[in-house]
Amino acid sequence: MTWFDIMEDMRKMQEEIERAFPDFWRRTPLLSPSESKEGEVIKYRRPLTDLKETENEFIMELEMPGITKDDIDIKVTEDLIEIKAEKNYQKKEEDEKKGYFFQERRYQGFYRSIPLPSGIKPEETEAKFDNGVLEIIMKKTEEKEKALKVNIK
């Protein structure tokens, strides 16, 4: 006779969901509302991101269409990078007169916080912004041995 264990089936289902959506349970303020300098509520979007590791550095590329380099704020620690971009929109009276029925593109913000797999030198981080793509180059720290052999007396 086979016993049906609902809890075991639910545990398996949860594992499958976590494999399919690994970032779902890691909540960051990616899509949460924030208040801009003008007091208008905006939402952040997660920029499309590539993170590549070479022997001496990490290279990150983020797509941020419609943003200028002055709109971007980057904060780096030895093991975390945080990128935030806000584009201020000056509402014009002409917009109201033009008869917009639906308007989604007038204001946008981007936010991304990524833990890094090994330490970096924050003071040597460089960034370039060209044609809507932000490239950040982070120099790695010298790797230390992860484990030391202990001699037994």
Secondary structure, DSSP 8 states (H G I E B T S, - for coil): -----HHHHHHHHHHHHHHH-TTSSS--TTS-EEE-TTS-EEEEE---EEEEE-SSEEEEEEE-TT--GGGEEEEE-SSEEEEEEE------HHHHHTT-S---SS--EEEEEEE-SS-B-GGG-EEEEETTEEEEEEEB-----S-------
